[in-house]
Amino acid sequence: MDPNVRNKVEYIIAVISEFAAAHSLNTLQAYRYLERFKGLDFVNRFYNVEHTLSFEDVIEDLTAYCHRKGGALV
């Protein structure tokens, strides 16, 4: 596997886990929420910027983005 792709996949998995912990969800619930409200697309599209931020900032960005897309978590 291409190392860049591997790094991106590992990062997205870590983001899902951190999002789950921040919102008291299990990882499957977090994945489904992020998928439904386009959070995974957001992380994938802006990976080159988001991976330079702290997880706290990324979770804050994701929460706000998903909320704008109709998600109920704040």
C-alpha positions as CSV (number, residue, x, y, z in Angstrom):
1,M,0.0,0.0,0.0
2,D,1.2,3.5,-0.8
3,P,2.6,5.1,2.4
4,N,0.6,8.3,1.8
5,V,-2.7,6.4,1.5
6,R,-1.8,4.3,4.6
7,N,-1.1,7.5,6.6
8,K,-4.4,9.0,5.5
9,V,-6.4,5.8,6.4
10,E,-4.7,5.6,9.8
11,Y,-5.4,9.2,10.5
12,I,-9.1,8.9,9.6
13,I,-9.4,5.9,11.8
14,A,-7.8,7.9,14.7
15,V,-10.2,10.8,14.0
16,I,-13.2,8.5,14.2
17,S,-12.0,7.1,17.5
18,E,-11.3,10.6,18.9
19,F,-14.7,11.9,17.7
20,A,-16.4,8.9,19.4
21,A,-14.6,9.6,22.7
22,A,-15.4,13.3,22.6
23,H,-19.1,12.7,22.0
24,S,-19.5,9.6,24.2
25,L,-20.3,7.3,21.2
26,N,-18.9,4.0,20.3
27,T,-16.7,3.9,17.2
28,L,-19.5,2.4,15.0
29,Q,-21.9,5.2,16.0
30,A,-19.2,7.8,15.3
31,Y,-18.4,6.3,11.9
32,R,-22.1,6.3,10.9
33,Y,-22.7,9.8,12.2
34,L,-19.6,11.1,10.3
35,E,-20.6,9.2,7.2
36,R,-24.2,10.5,7.3
37,F,-23.3,14.1,7.8
38,K,-20.3,14.2,5.4
39,G,-17.7,14.5,8.1
40,L,-15.6,11.7,6.5
41,D,-15.7,13.5,3.2
42,F,-14.5,16.7,5.0
43,V,-11.6,15.0,6.6
44,N,-10.6,13.3,3.4
45,R,-10.9,16.5,1.3
46,F,-9.0,18.6,3.8
47,Y,-6.6,16.0,5.1
48,N,-3.5,18.1,4.2
49,V,-4.7,20.9,6.5
50,E,-6.6,18.9,9.2
51,H,-3.7,16.5,10.0
52,T,-1.5,19.5,11.0
53,L,-4.0,20.5,13.7
54,S,-4.5,19.0,17.2
55,F,-7.2,16.3,17.5
56,E,-9.2,18.7,19.7
57,D,-9.3,21.3,16.9
58,V,-10.2,18.6,14.3
59,I,-13.0,17.3,16.4
60,E,-14.3,20.9,16.9
61,D,-14.1,21.4,13.1
62,L,-15.9,18.2,12.4
63,T,-18.6,18.8,15.0
64,A,-19.4,22.2,13.5
65,Y,-19.3,20.9,9.9
66,C,-21.6,18.0,10.7
67,H,-23.9,20.3,12.6
68,R,-24.2,22.6,9.6
69,K,-25.0,19.5,7.5
70,G,-27.9,18.6,9.9
71,G,-26.2,16.7,12.6
72,A,-27.5,17.1,16.2
73,L,-24.2,16.9,18.1
74,V,-22.7,20.1,19.3
